[in-house]
Amino acid sequence: MSPPDLLGYAATFLTTAAFVPQVVQILRTRDTRAISLGMYLLFCAGVAMWALYGLLLTAWPIILANGVTLLLALVVLAYKLTESRRA
Amino acid sequence: MSPPDLLGYAATFLTTAAFVPQVVQILRTRDTRAISLGMYLLFCAGVAMWALYGLLLTAWPIILANGVTLLLALVVLAYKLTESRRA
């Protein structure tokens, strides 16, 4: 694997794994007030498009990374959308 | 431009633009409590690696998209890091 390839895989891992501590914190605290609804609406739409892009190109690393990121971001979005019912 | 290319550009635009409403909300409310420090540490590191990956490949769309995303995510991280001083 070339150095840029390695860097790309490490970057993909980090930007996907980043959402794990956010999901854990929300599951623990149920607090989503400071989280922007607009951000997660745009982000989920964008990541879903990335996953679709991967599907069109049958590019499994793109499908997998964006599929996992989408699932994690959807959890944040779901909690944000039900925030008013908990407050 | 092919349909997958168009989808890729739209996806890039959305995942970068997503951070704008989050930054705006933080600048307005100064509230970062529900935001995960771990998420923004990992995310900034990952996006910085993506930008470096773009530099190594002289791929301007990758440099630009990740450069802008990094700046926005760093604003969120900076506010999160100074949270305790405001609370």
N, CA and C atoms of all chains as a GROMACS GRO file, in nm:
protein
  522
    1MET      N    1   0.085  -0.120   0.000
    1MET     CA    2   0.000   0.000   0.000
    1MET      C    3   0.088   0.125   0.000
    2SER      N    4   0.060   0.221  -0.085
    2SER     CA    5   0.140   0.344  -0.093
    2SER      C    6   0.114   0.432   0.029
    3PRO      N    7   0.210   0.523   0.062
    3PRO     CA    8   0.187   0.614   0.176
    3PRO      C    9   0.056   0.695   0.163
    4PRO      N   10   0.023   0.752   0.044
    4PRO     CA   11  -0.105   0.823   0.037
    4PRO      C   12  -0.224   0.732   0.065
    5ASP      N   13  -0.219   0.606   0.014
    5ASP     CA   14  -0.328   0.511   0.040
    5ASP      C   15  -0.346   0.489   0.190
    6LEU      N   16  -0.234   0.465   0.260
    6LEU     CA   17  -0.237   0.443   0.404
    6LEU      C   18  -0.299   0.563   0.476
    7LEU      N   19  -0.259   0.683   0.431
    7LEU     CA   20  -0.310   0.807   0.490
    7LEU      C   21  -0.461   0.816   0.466
    8GLY      N   22  -0.505   0.780   0.347
    8GLY     CA   23  -0.648   0.783   0.313
    8GLY      C   24  -0.728   0.688   0.400
    9TYR      N   25  -0.672   0.567   0.423
    9TYR     CA   26  -0.744   0.471   0.507
    9TYR      C   27  -0.750   0.519   0.653
   10ALA      N   28  -0.638   0.575   0.701
   10ALA     CA   29  -0.635   0.627   0.838
   10ALA      C   30  -0.734   0.742   0.853
   11ALA      N   31  -0.738   0.830   0.753
   11ALA     CA   32  -0.830   0.945   0.756
   11ALA      C   33  -0.975   0.896   0.756
   12THR      N   34  -1.005   0.796   0.672
   12THR     CA   35  -1.140   0.740   0.666
   12THR      C   36  -1.179   0.681   0.801
   13PHE      N   37  -1.086   0.605   0.861
   13PHE     CA   38  -1.114   0.544   0.990
   13PHE      C   39  -1.146   0.652   1.095
   14LEU      N   40  -1.064   0.758   1.099
   14LEU     CA   41  -1.082   0.862   1.201
   14LEU      C   42  -1.213   0.939   1.182
   15THR      N   43  -1.246   0.978   1.058
   15THR     CA   44  -1.367   1.059   1.037
   15THR      C   45  -1.494   0.976   1.062
   16THR      N   46  -1.483   0.843   1.047
   16THR     CA   47  -1.598   0.757   1.079
   16THR      C   48  -1.604   0.731   1.230
   17ALA      N   49  -1.489   0.691   1.289
   17ALA     CA   50  -1.483   0.659   1.432
   17ALA      C   51  -1.518   0.779   1.518
   18ALA      N   52  -1.495   0.900   1.466
   18ALA     CA   53  -1.521   1.025   1.540
   18ALA      C   54  -1.663   1.029   1.597
   19PHE      N   55  -1.759   0.970   1.523
   19PHE     CA   56  -1.899   0.980   1.567
   19PHE      C   57  -1.932   0.887   1.683
   20VAL      N   58  -1.845   0.789   1.711
   20VAL     CA   59  -1.871   0.696   1.822
   20VAL      C   60  -1.877   0.769   1.957
   21PRO      N   61  -1.774   0.851   1.994
   21PRO     CA   62  -1.785   0.920   2.123
   21PRO      C   63  -1.906   1.015   2.131
   22GLN      N   64  -1.947   1.073   2.018
   22GLN     CA   65  -2.065   1.161   2.020
   22GLN      C   66  -2.192   1.080   2.050
   23VAL      N   67  -2.204   0.964   1.985
   23VAL     CA   68  -2.321   0.878   2.009
   23VAL      C   69  -2.322   0.829   2.154
   24VAL      N   70  -2.204   0.787   2.204
   24VAL     CA   71  -2.194   0.739   2.342
   24VAL      C   72  -2.236   0.849   2.439
   25GLN      N   73  -2.186   0.972   2.417
   25GLN     CA   74  -2.219   1.083   2.506
   25GLN      C   75  -2.370   1.111   2.506
   26ILE      N   76  -2.434   1.104   2.389
   26ILE     CA   77  -2.578   1.130   2.381
   26ILE      C   78  -2.658   1.019   2.450
   27LEU      N   79  -2.614   0.893   2.429
   27LEU     CA   80  -2.684   0.782   2.492
   27LEU      C   81  -2.676   0.792   2.645
   28ARG      N   82  -2.563   0.845   2.694
   28ARG     CA   83  -2.541   0.859   2.837
   28ARG      C   84  -2.619   0.976   2.895
   29THR      N   85  -2.608   1.092   2.829
   29THR     CA   86  -2.662   1.216   2.886
   29THR      C   87  -2.801   1.251   2.834
   30ARG      N   88  -2.837   1.197   2.717
   30ARG     CA   89  -2.963   1.232   2.646
   30ARG      C   90  -2.967   1.381   2.613
   31ASP      N   91  -2.854   1.450   2.623
   31ASP     CA   92  -2.849   1.594   2.597
   31ASP      C   93  -2.805   1.619   2.453
   32THR      N   94  -2.889   1.687   2.376
   32THR     CA   95  -2.855   1.720   2.237
   32THR      C   96  -2.872   1.870   2.211
   33ARG      N   97  -2.889   1.950   2.317
   33ARG     CA   98  -2.922   2.092   2.297
   33ARG      C   99  -2.821   2.168   2.213
   34ALA      N  100  -2.691   2.147   2.242
   34ALA     CA  101  -2.588   2.225   2.171
   34ALA      C  102  -2.562   2.172   2.030
   35ILE      N  103  -2.625   2.058   1.997
   35ILE     CA  104  -2.603   1.998   1.866
   35ILE      C  105  -2.698   2.060   1.764
   36SER      N  106  -2.644   2.096   1.648
   36SER     CA  107  -2.724   2.164   1.545
   36SER      C  108  -2.805   2.064   1.464
   37LEU      N  109  -2.938   2.085   1.461
   37LEU     CA  110  -3.026   2.002   1.378
   37LEU      C  111  -2.988   2.016   1.231
   38GLY      N  112  -2.964   2.141   1.189
   38GLY     CA  113  -2.926   2.168   1.049
   38GLY      C  114  -2.802   2.091   1.009
   39MET      N  115  -2.703   2.087   1.100
   39MET     CA  116  -2.581   2.014   1.068
   39MET      C  117  -2.610   1.868   1.038
   40TYR      N  118  -2.688   1.804   1.127
   40TYR     CA  119  -2.709   1.660   1.109
   40TYR      C  120  -2.803   1.627   0.993
   41LEU      N  121  -2.893   1.721   0.958
   41LEU     CA  122  -2.976   1.701   0.839
   41LEU      C  123  -2.888   1.704   0.714
   42LEU      N  124  -2.804   1.808   0.702
   42LEU     CA  125  -2.716   1.820   0.585
   42LEU      C  126  -2.614   1.707   0.582
   43PHE      N  127  -2.556   1.675   0.699
   43PHE     CA  128  -2.452   1.575   0.704
   43PHE      C  129  -2.504   1.436   0.667
   44CYS      N  130  -2.621   1.399   0.722
   44CYS     CA  131  -2.680   1.268   0.689
   44CYS      C  132  -2.712   1.260   0.539
   45ALA      N  133  -2.766   1.369   0.483
   45ALA     CA  134  -2.796   1.371   0.339
   45ALA      C  135  -2.668   1.353   0.258
   46GLY      N  136  -2.562   1.425   0.297
   46GLY     CA  137  -2.435   1.417   0.225
   46GLY      C  138  -2.372   1.279   0.234
   47VAL      N  139  -2.373   1.220   0.354
   47VAL     CA  140  -2.311   1.088   0.372
   47VAL      C  141  -2.393   0.980   0.300
   48ALA      N  142  -2.526   0.997   0.298
   48ALA     CA  143  -2.610   0.903   0.221
   48ALA      C  144  -2.574   0.910   0.073
   49MET      N  145  -2.548   1.032   0.024
   49MET     CA  146  -2.508   1.049  -0.117
   49MET      C  147  -2.373   0.984  -0.143
   50TRP      N  148  -2.279   0.996  -0.047
   50TRP     CA  149  -2.149   0.929  -0.059
   50TRP      C  150  -2.166   0.778  -0.068
   51ALA      N  151  -2.256   0.723   0.015
   51ALA     CA  152  -2.279   0.578   0.015
   51ALA      C  153  -2.338   0.535  -0.121
   52LEU      N  154  -2.430   0.618  -0.173
   52LEU     CA  155  -2.491   0.591  -0.305
   52LEU      C  156  -2.386   0.599  -0.415
   53TYR      N  157  -2.297   0.698  -0.402
   53TYR     CA  158  -2.185   0.713  -0.496
   53TYR      C  159  -2.100   0.585  -0.497
   54GLY      N  160  -2.073   0.533  -0.377
   54GLY     CA  161  -1.997   0.408  -0.366
   54GLY      C  162  -2.071   0.291  -0.430
   55LEU      N  163  -2.204   0.288  -0.411
   55LEU     CA  164  -2.285   0.181  -0.471
   55LEU      C  165  -2.280   0.188  -0.624
   56LEU      N  166  -2.292   0.310  -0.679
   56LEU     CA  167  -2.288   0.328  -0.826
   56LEU      C  168  -2.155   0.282  -0.884
   57LEU      N  169  -2.047   0.300  -0.805
   57LEU     CA  170  -1.913   0.262  -0.853
   57LEU      C  171  -1.871   0.124  -0.801
   58THR      N  172  -1.961   0.057  -0.726
   58THR     CA  173  -1.930  -0.070  -0.659
   58THR      C  174  -1.796  -0.060  -0.586
   59ALA      N  175  -1.779   0.050  -0.514
   59ALA     CA  176  -1.655   0.073  -0.438
   59ALA      C  177  -1.682   0.044  -0.292
   60TRP      N  178  -1.646  -0.078  -0.249
   60TRP     CA  179  -1.681  -0.124  -0.114
   60TRP      C  180  -1.625  -0.041   0.000
   61PRO      N  181  -1.498   0.008  -0.010
   61PRO     CA  182  -1.450   0.092   0.101
   61PRO      C  183  -1.537   0.217   0.120
   62ILE      N  184  -1.584   0.276   0.009
   62ILE     CA  185  -1.669   0.397   0.018
   62ILE      C  186  -1.806   0.362   0.075
   63ILE      N  187  -1.862   0.250   0.030
   63ILE     CA  188  -1.993   0.206   0.080
   63ILE      C  189  -1.985   0.180   0.230
   64LEU      N  190  -1.882   0.105   0.271
   64LEU     CA  191  -1.869   0.064   0.411
   64LEU      C  192  -1.847   0.183   0.504
   65ALA      N  193  -1.747   0.267   0.472
   65ALA     CA  194  -1.714   0.381   0.558
   65ALA      C  195  -1.834   0.474   0.572
   66ASN      N  196  -1.900   0.503   0.459
   66ASN     CA  197  -2.012   0.597   0.465
   66ASN      C  198  -2.137   0.533   0.522
   67GLY      N  199  -2.151   0.402   0.504
   67GLY     CA  200  -2.265   0.332   0.564
   67GLY      C  201  -2.258   0.338   0.716
   68VAL      N  202  -2.138   0.312   0.771
   68VAL     CA  203  -2.120   0.316   0.916
   68VAL      C  204  -2.138   0.458   0.968
   69THR      N  205  -2.076   0.557   0.899
   69THR     CA  206  -2.090   0.697   0.940
   69THR      C  207  -2.236   0.739   0.938
   70LEU      N  208  -2.309   0.697   0.834
   70LEU     CA  209  -2.450   0.732   0.822
   70LEU      C  210  -2.530   0.678   0.940
   71LEU      N  211  -2.506   0.552   0.976
   71LEU     CA  212  -2.577   0.491   1.089
   71LEU      C  213  -2.554   0.570   1.217
   72LEU      N  214  -2.427   0.605   1.244
   72LEU     CA  215  -2.392   0.679   1.365
   72LEU      C  216  -2.455   0.819   1.364
   73ALA      N  217  -2.446   0.888   1.249
   73ALA     CA  218  -2.502   1.023   1.240
   73ALA      C  219  -2.654   1.020   1.250
   74LEU      N  220  -2.717   0.911   1.202
   74LEU     CA  221  -2.863   0.899   1.211
   74LEU      C  222  -2.908   0.883   1.357
   75VAL      N  223  -2.824   0.818   1.439
   75VAL     CA  224  -2.857   0.806   1.582
   75VAL      C  225  -2.859   0.945   1.645
   76VAL      N  226  -2.755   1.026   1.615
   76VAL     CA  227  -2.749   1.164   1.667
   76VAL      C  228  -2.873   1.241   1.619
   77LEU      N  229  -2.904   1.231   1.490
   77LEU     CA  230  -3.019   1.302   1.432
   77LEU      C  231  -3.150   1.259   1.498
   78ALA      N  232  -3.166   1.129   1.521
   78ALA     CA  233  -3.289   1.078   1.582
   78ALA      C  234  -3.307   1.135   1.723
   79TYR      N  235  -3.198   1.139   1.802
   79TYR     CA  236  -3.206   1.196   1.937
   79TYR      C  237  -3.234   1.345   1.932
   80LYS      N  238  -3.172   1.414   1.835
   80LYS     CA  239  -3.194   1.558   1.821
   80LYS      C  240  -3.341   1.584   1.786
   81LEU      N  241  -3.397   1.503   1.697
   81LEU     CA  242  -3.536   1.522   1.653
   81LEU      C  243  -3.637   1.496   1.764
   82THR      N  244  -3.601   1.412   1.862
   82THR     CA  245  -3.694   1.381   1.971
   82THR      C  246  -3.660   1.461   2.098
   83GLU      N  247  -3.569   1.557   2.086
   83GLU     CA  248  -3.522   1.637   2.199
   83GLU      C  249  -3.636   1.705   2.275
   84SER      N  250  -3.727   1.770   2.200
   84SER     CA  251  -3.833   1.849   2.264
   84SER      C  252  -3.926   1.760   2.348
   85ARG      N  253  -3.935   1.632   2.307
   85ARG     CA  254  -4.020   1.540   2.383
   85ARG      C  255  -3.958   1.498   2.516
   86ARG      N  256  -3.823   1.515   2.526
   86ARG     CA  257  -3.754   1.478   2.650
   86ARG      C  258  -3.738   1.598   2.743
   87ALA      N  259  -3.730   1.717   2.685
   87ALA     CA  260  -3.699   1.837   2.766
   87ALA      C  261  -3.816   1.877   2.856
   88MET      N  262  -1.997   1.607  -1.709
   88MET     CA  263  -1.975   1.539  -1.581
   88MET      C  264  -2.071   1.419  -1.569
   89SER      N  265  -2.018   1.306  -1.528
   89SER     CA  266  -2.101   1.185  -1.517
   89SER      C  267  -2.193   1.196  -1.395
   90PRO      N  268  -2.304   1.120  -1.396
   90PRO     CA  269  -2.392   1.122  -1.277
   90PRO      C  270  -2.321   1.089  -1.146
   91PRO      N  271  -2.233   0.986  -1.140
   91PRO     CA  272  -2.162   0.964  -1.013
   91PRO      C  273  -2.076   1.083  -0.973
   92ASP      N  274  -2.010   1.148  -1.071
   92ASP     CA  275  -1.928   1.267  -1.040
   92ASP      C  276  -2.014   1.376  -0.977
   93LEU      N  277  -2.129   1.403  -1.038
   93LEU     CA  278  -2.221   1.505  -0.985
   93LEU      C  279  -2.261   1.473  -0.842
   94LEU      N  280  -2.294   1.344  -0.819
   94LEU     CA  281  -2.334   1.298  -0.686
   94LEU      C  282  -2.219   1.319  -0.587
   95GLY      N  283  -2.098   1.289  -0.629
   95GLY     CA  284  -1.980   1.307  -0.544
   95GLY      C  285  -1.960   1.454  -0.507
   96TYR      N  286  -1.979   1.544  -0.604
   96TYR     CA  287  -1.962   1.686  -0.573
   96TYR      C  288  -2.073   1.736  -0.480
   97ALA      N  289  -2.196   1.690  -0.504
   97ALA     CA  290  -2.308   1.730  -0.416
   97ALA      C  291  -2.284   1.678  -0.275
   98ALA      N  292  -2.237   1.553  -0.264
   98ALA     CA  293  -2.209   1.493  -0.133
   98ALA      C  294  -2.099   1.571  -0.061
   99THR      N  295  -1.994   1.607  -0.133
   99THR     CA  296  -1.883   1.685  -0.076
   99THR      C  297  -1.934   1.819  -0.025
  100PHE      N  298  -2.016   1.885  -0.108
  100PHE     CA  299  -2.071   2.015  -0.068
  100PHE      C  300  -2.152   2.002   0.062
  101LEU      N  301  -2.239   1.901   0.068
  101LEU     CA  302  -2.326   1.884   0.185
  101LEU      C  303  -2.249   1.851   0.312
  102THR      N  304  -2.152   1.759   0.303
  102THR     CA  305  -2.080   1.719   0.425
  102THR      C  306  -1.989   1.832   0.476
  103THR      N  307  -1.948   1.922   0.386
  103THR     CA  308  -1.870   2.039   0.429
  103THR      C  309  -1.963   2.148   0.483
  104ALA      N  310  -2.068   2.180   0.406
  104ALA     CA  311  -2.162   2.287   0.445
  104ALA      C  312  -2.233   2.254   0.577
  105ALA      N  313  -2.245   2.124   0.608
  105ALA     CA  314  -2.315   2.081   0.729
  105ALA      C  315  -2.260   2.150   0.854
  106PHE      N  316  -2.130   2.180   0.855
  106PHE     CA  317  -2.069   2.236   0.976
  106PHE      C  318  -2.101   2.385   0.996
  107VAL      N  319  -2.152   2.450   0.890
  107VAL     CA  320  -2.186   2.593   0.902
  107VAL      C  321  -2.295   2.616   1.007
  108PRO      N  322  -2.412   2.548   0.999
  108PRO     CA  323  -2.514   2.572   1.102
  108PRO      C  324  -2.466   2.539   1.243
  109GLN      N  325  -2.376   2.439   1.257
  109GLN     CA  326  -2.323   2.407   1.391
  109GLN      C  327  -2.238   2.521   1.444
  110VAL      N  328  -2.152   2.576   1.357
  110VAL     CA  329  -2.067   2.688   1.399
  110VAL      C  330  -2.154   2.810   1.434
  111VAL      N  331  -2.253   2.838   1.350
  111VAL     CA  332  -2.343   2.953   1.374
  111VAL      C  333  -2.413   2.936   1.509
  112GLN      N  334  -2.465   2.815   1.536
  112GLN     CA  335  -2.536   2.791   1.662
  112GLN      C  336  -2.444   2.812   1.783
  113ILE      N  337  -2.320   2.767   1.772
  113ILE     CA  338  -2.225   2.783   1.883
  113ILE      C  339  -2.188   2.930   1.903
  114LEU      N  340  -2.168   3.003   1.792
  114LEU     CA  341  -2.134   3.145   1.803
  114LEU      C  342  -2.248   3.222   1.869
  115ARG      N  343  -2.373   3.178   1.840
  115ARG     CA  344  -2.491   3.244   1.896
  115ARG      C  345  -2.512   3.210   2.042
  116THR      N  346  -2.505   3.080   2.074
  116THR     CA  347  -2.543   3.035   2.209
  116THR      C  348  -2.424   3.016   2.303
  117ARG      N  349  -2.303   2.999   2.246
  117ARG     CA  350  -2.180   2.966   2.323
  117ARG      C  351  -2.197   2.834   2.399
  118ASP      N  352  -2.299   2.756   2.364
  118ASP     CA  353  -2.325   2.629   2.433
  118ASP      C  354  -2.262   2.514   2.355
  119THR      N  355  -2.170   2.440   2.421
  119THR     CA  356  -2.107   2.325   2.356
  119THR      C  357  -2.118   2.199   2.443
  120ARG      N  358  -2.204   2.206   2.548
  120ARG     CA  359  -2.207   2.096   2.643
  120ARG      C  360  -2.238   1.960   2.581
  121ALA      N  361  -2.338   1.955   2.492
  121ALA     CA  362  -2.379   1.827   2.433
  121ALA      C  363  -2.284   1.779   2.324
  122ILE      N  364  -2.188   1.863   2.288
  122ILE     CA  365  -2.094   1.827   2.181
  122ILE      C  366  -1.978   1.748   2.240
  123SER      N  367  -1.943   1.638   2.174
  123SER     CA  368  -1.838   1.549   2.223
  123SER      C  369  -1.699   1.600   2.186
  124LEU      N  370  -1.616   1.620   2.288
  124LEU     CA  371  -1.476   1.661   2.265
  124LEU      C  372  -1.404   1.554   2.184
  125GLY      N  373  -1.425   1.427   2.222
  125GLY     CA  374  -1.361   1.316   2.151
  125GLY      C  375  -1.394   1.316   2.003
  126MET      N  376  -1.523   1.344   1.972
  126MET     CA  377  -1.562   1.348   1.831
  126MET      C  378  -1.481   1.450   1.754
  127TYR      N  379  -1.471   1.572   1.808
  127TYR     CA  380  -1.403   1.677   1.731
  127TYR      C  381  -1.252   1.662   1.729
  128LEU      N  382  -1.195   1.595   1.831
  128LEU     CA  383  -1.051   1.565   1.826
  128LEU      C  384  -1.023   1.465   1.713
  129LEU      N  385  -1.101   1.356   1.709
  129LEU     CA  386  -1.082   1.254   1.605
  129LEU      C  387  -1.115   1.310   1.467
  130PHE      N  388  -1.226   1.385   1.460
  130PHE     CA  389  -1.272   1.436   1.331
  130PHE      C  390  -1.171   1.536   1.271
  131CYS      N  391  -1.121   1.628   1.354
  131CYS     CA  392  -1.022   1.725   1.303
  131CYS      C  393  -0.896   1.654   1.257
  132ALA      N  394  -0.851   1.553   1.334
  132ALA     CA  395  -0.732   1.477   1.294
  132ALA      C  396  -0.757   1.408   1.160
  133GLY      N  397  -0.873   1.344   1.145
  133GLY     CA  398  -0.907   1.274   1.022
  133GLY      C  399  -0.916   1.367   0.902
  134VAL      N  400  -0.982   1.482   0.920
  134VAL     CA  401  -0.999   1.576   0.809
  134VAL      C  402  -0.865   1.640   0.771
  135ALA      N  403  -0.778   1.663   0.872
  135ALA     CA  404  -0.644   1.715   0.844
  135ALA      C  405  -0.567   1.613   0.759
  136MET      N  406  -0.584   1.482   0.790
  136MET     CA  407  -0.519   1.377   0.711
  136MET      C  408  -0.573   1.374   0.569
  137TRP      N  409  -0.705   1.395   0.554
  137TRP     CA  410  -0.764   1.402   0.420
  137TRP      C  411  -0.704   1.517   0.340
  138ALA      N  412  -0.687   1.632   0.404
  138ALA     CA  413  -0.629   1.748   0.336
  138ALA      C  414  -0.485   1.719   0.293
  139LEU      N  415  -0.411   1.652   0.383
  139LEU     CA  416  -0.272   1.613   0.352
  139LEU      C  417  -0.269   1.513   0.237
  140TYR      N  418  -0.363   1.419   0.239
  140TYR     CA  419  -0.378   1.322   0.129
  140TYR      C  420  -0.399   1.396  -0.004
  141GLY      N  421  -0.485   1.497  -0.001
  141GLY     CA  422  -0.508   1.579  -0.121
  141GLY      C  423  -0.382   1.651  -0.165
  142LEU      N  424  -0.305   1.702  -0.068
  142LEU     CA  425  -0.179   1.771  -0.100
  142LEU      C  426  -0.079   1.676  -0.166
  143LEU      N  427  -0.068   1.554  -0.110
  143LEU     CA  428   0.026   1.455  -0.165
  143LEU      C  429  -0.009   1.419  -0.309
  144LEU      N  430  -0.141   1.420  -0.339
  144LEU     CA  431  -0.187   1.384  -0.473
  144LEU      C  432  -0.212   1.508  -0.560
  145THR      N  433  -0.185   1.627  -0.504
  145THR     CA  434  -0.216   1.755  -0.570
  145THR      C  435  -0.359   1.752  -0.626
  146ALA      N  436  -0.451   1.705  -0.542
  146ALA     CA  437  -0.592   1.696  -0.582
  146ALA      C  438  -0.668   1.812  -0.519
  147TRP      N  439  -0.685   1.920  -0.594
  147TRP     CA  440  -0.742   2.042  -0.539
  147TRP      C  441  -0.882   2.029  -0.481
  148PRO      N  442  -0.973   1.951  -0.543
  148PRO     CA  443  -1.106   1.938  -0.479
  148PRO      C  444  -1.097   1.878  -0.339
  149ILE      N  445  -1.006   1.781  -0.320
  149ILE     CA  446  -0.989   1.718  -0.188
  149ILE      C  447  -0.927   1.816  -0.089
  150ILE      N  448  -0.826   1.892  -0.134
  150ILE     CA  449  -0.761   1.992  -0.048
  150ILE      C  450  -0.863   2.097  -0.003
  151LEU      N  451  -0.939   2.148  -0.100
  151LEU     CA  452  -1.033   2.257  -0.074
  151LEU      C  453  -1.145   2.214   0.020
  152ALA      N  454  -1.213   2.103  -0.014
  152ALA     CA  455  -1.327   2.056   0.066
  152ALA      C  456  -1.283   2.028   0.209
  153ASN      N  457  -1.168   1.958   0.223
  153ASN     CA  458  -1.125   1.921   0.358
  153ASN      C  459  -1.062   2.038   0.432
  154GLY      N  460  -1.003   2.132   0.358
  154GLY     CA  461  -0.950   2.253   0.421
  154GLY      C  462  -1.063   2.334   0.485
  155VAL      N  463  -1.172   2.352   0.411
  155VAL     CA  464  -1.287   2.429   0.463
  155VAL      C  465  -1.350   2.354   0.581
  156THR      N  466  -1.371   2.222   0.566
  156THR     CA  467  -1.430   2.142   0.674
  156THR      C  468  -1.342   2.149   0.799
  157LEU      N  469  -1.210   2.143   0.780
  157LEU     CA  470  -1.117   2.148   0.894
  157LEU      C  471  -1.131   2.282   0.968
  158LEU      N  472  -1.137   2.392   0.894
  158LEU     CA  473  -1.150   2.523   0.958
  158LEU      C  474  -1.277   2.530   1.042
  159LEU      N  475  -1.389   2.484   0.985
  159LEU     CA  476  -1.517   2.488   1.056
  159LEU      C  477  -1.513   2.398   1.180
  160ALA      N  478  -1.460   2.277   1.164
  160ALA     CA  479  -1.455   2.182   1.276
  160ALA      C  480  -1.359   2.233   1.385
  161LEU      N  481  -1.254   2.306   1.345
  161LEU     CA  482  -1.161   2.362   1.444
  161LEU      C  483  -1.227   2.471   1.527
  162VAL      N  484  -1.321   2.546   1.468
  162VAL     CA  485  -1.395   2.647   1.544
  162VAL      C  486  -1.477   2.577   1.654
  163VAL      N  487  -1.545   2.469   1.616
  163VAL     CA  488  -1.624   2.391   1.713
  163VAL      C  489  -1.532   2.340   1.824
  164LEU      N  490  -1.418   2.281   1.784
  164LEU     CA  491  -1.322   2.226   1.880
  164LEU      C  492  -1.269   2.334   1.974
  165ALA      N  493  -1.237   2.452   1.920
  165ALA     CA  494  -1.184   2.561   2.002
  165ALA      C  495  -1.286   2.603   2.108
  166TYR      N  496  -1.413   2.615   2.068
  166TYR     CA  497  -1.517   2.652   2.166
  166TYR      C  498  -1.536   2.543   2.269
  167LYS      N  499  -1.531   2.416   2.224
  167LYS     CA  500  -1.546   2.304   2.317
  167LYS      C  501  -1.432   2.306   2.419
  168LEU      N  502  -1.310   2.332   2.373
  168LEU     CA  503  -1.194   2.330   2.461
  168LEU      C  504  -1.196   2.443   2.564
  169THR      N  505  -1.265   2.554   2.532
  169THR     CA  506  -1.270   2.667   2.625
  169THR      C  507  -1.402   2.669   2.702
  170GLU      N  508  -1.482   2.562   2.689
  170GLU     CA  509  -1.614   2.553   2.752
  170GLU      C  510  -1.610   2.578   2.902
  171SER      N  511  -1.517   2.509   2.971
  171SER     CA  512  -1.514   2.517   3.117
  171SER      C  513  -1.487   2.659   3.165
  172ARG      N  514  -1.416   2.737   3.081
  172ARG     CA  515  -1.386   2.875   3.120
  172ARG      C  516  -1.509   2.965   3.109
  173ARG      N  517  -1.609   2.919   3.029
  173ARG     CA  518  -1.732   3.000   3.013
  173ARG      C  519  -1.840   2.956   3.111
  174ALA      N  520  -1.838   2.828   3.151
  174ALA     CA  521  -1.948   2.772   3.232
  174ALA      C  522  -1.948   2.826   3.374
   0.00000   0.00000   0.00000
